[in-house]
Amino acid sequence: MASKKEAWKSELYGDAVRDKIEEFAEKGVDAIPEEERDKWFTRFKFWGVFQQRTGQDSYFMMRLTNANGVLEPGQLRAIGEVARDYASGPVENPEFGDAWIDLTTRQSIQLHWLELEDIPEVWERLEAAGVSSRSAGGDTMRNITGCPVAGRDKHELVESQPLLDRFQEDLRGNDALSNMPRKFNISVTGCREGCAQDSINDVGLEPATKEIDGETVTGFNVRVGGGLGSRKPRVARDLDIFVADEERAYEVVRGFVELYHEHGNRDVRARSRFFVDEWGTEKIRDLLQEEYVDFELRSAGENIRDEYTYNAGRPESDGKHDHIGVHEQANGDYYVGLSVAVGRLTASDAIELADIADEYGSGEIRLTRRQNPLLMDVPEEKLDDLLAEPLLGKHTPVPNPFQRGTVACTGTEFCSLALTETKARTARMLRWLRDNVDVPDDVSQLKIHYSGCTADCGQANTADIGLFGMRAQKDGEMVEAMDIGVGGGIGEEPSFVDWIQQRVPADEVPGAIASLVEAFAERREPGQTFREWVDAEGTEAVTEYCVPEETEFEAPYMHDAKQSWYPFAEDEAQSEQAVTSD
């Protein structure tokens, strides 16, 4: 028997949902019957429209979508202007104020505090600039990720941007495939660093070479079945397929999408994410060959995973572990990667960043999987003036190791699944770590990922230090807390963190991280990275070094935010007034 959500989707889903959103927007959110809201809000997600958490019932988040994080000239400005004009809430965030955008780990953008009545006009303004929210959420093919400097990378191994664009237009644009058994993630890595993180996607293409008819050909190997969340992270498995050209790469990925669309478990949603585990790669490959592609599949080629350095826990001398800083492009221009703390940009900063991109580069901006923007196509003679811009002092291309390596999900500020506030607390914690904890001079990054719950949107499982939001009792009160894990990373041999401390009260977490980093600095071998150090020391020893304790760290939002309508509301009376006044 199909799940309740499957029944709702079978009645109406995909592109047809937009008309209903516009109809409800014209009448107001109260026109949606209370008993039907779960059904309609499930459908709304296809168009990137999500109702915010309980207590914020009249407000919506909108997730945008693009292929590979590419924002064409003018698009970031349009997004920033929409945020300025529409993304204002009833209570300011103590760290970020009002009206801002969030950069995501899938190279896209989210807007918050939108009112349903404004959604059609928001769409009109965004779409005039070529920005869409279609297929950005729900049981769809989500934003397709890749190397954010595809087509510009000086050392790109396989050209991938045309393929990414085709996936966006022909595959994600196909309404017949919009209703998947669950969300579905596609990535394409064309670079040597592995920055599309194919190993944690449902289907990923990775660079490979193969000898065909006496000639060494460059193309892609195919991996399937990766993912994070629910404390059951999975590494994508080799499907033993090599594709040597864009056409066949497209057909193989499309074939796997169609196969999963038809055979993925729609009766028990929790099992649908384990499709590859249950079927096995051999059965999937055989069926793919028999029914979904019309050419003979070649066996896998020789991969270059031993060269992967992106979030791989390897020394910087081996290659890039992110895109921060100044880097030469293939054409002799440069791109400049900026570090935006926890991925949050005010609307005014986003607009200014768009202006700077126009003044110094081509106007194109690209987004990374680490919640950061890249300014593209900057001539060498303009670099010094660009780097002197005041905004680059705030969102710097030379951040401290803590800011450079940190990722944070949305948290209880807007997400009903989260157990803790994330963004504002992490911003405060980054400053405290910067000011109180010394890092070895040869360590420029320490990857700390914070997810407000075990769904792991912050990719905590793949971090040097991973944090999961929890709740715990302290001094007789329920407080926000975190599980602490160490030793994760993506690379030739992906590994997920070992969880070494559970339910640590939030005010003791900075002290625990400080004790870990201090032990690392004191005990590491010369040149050893954090992940290498954890592997060498062993989990048992590292657990002893992680000592939760209260410090002078303070944050004005340490209470149990799950119990309020908004973590930063002064009191419940104010929150009730704010909600009922809409």
Secondary structure, 3 states (H helix, E strand, C coil): CCCHHHHHHHHCCHHHHHHHHHHHHHHCHHHCCHHHHHHHHHHHHHHCEEECCCCCCCEEEEECECHHHEECCCHHHHHHHHHHHHCCCCCCECCCECCEEEECCCCCEEEEEEEHHHHHHHHHHHHHCCCECCCCCCCCECCCEECCCCCCECCCCCCCHHHHHHHHHHHCCCHHHCCCCCCECEEECCCCCCCCCHHHCCEEEEEEEEEECCEEEEEEEEEECCECCCCCCECCEEEEEEECCHHHHHHHHHHHHHHHHHHCCCCCHHHHCCHHHHHCHHHHHHHHHHHHCCCCCECCCEECHHHCCCCCCCCHHHCCCCCCEEEEECCCCEEEECCCHHHEEEHHHHHHHHHHHHHHCCCCEEECCCCCEEEEEECHHHHHHHHCCCHHHHCCCCCCHHHHHEEECCHHHCCCCCCCCCHHHHHHHHHHHHHHCCCCCCCCCCCEEEECCCCCCCCHHHCCEEEEEEEEEECCEEEEEEEEEECCECCCCCECCEEEEEEEEHHHHHHHHHHHHHHHHHHCCCCCCHHHHHHHHCHHHHHHHCCCCCCCCCCCCCCCHHHCCCCCCCCHHHHHHHHHCC
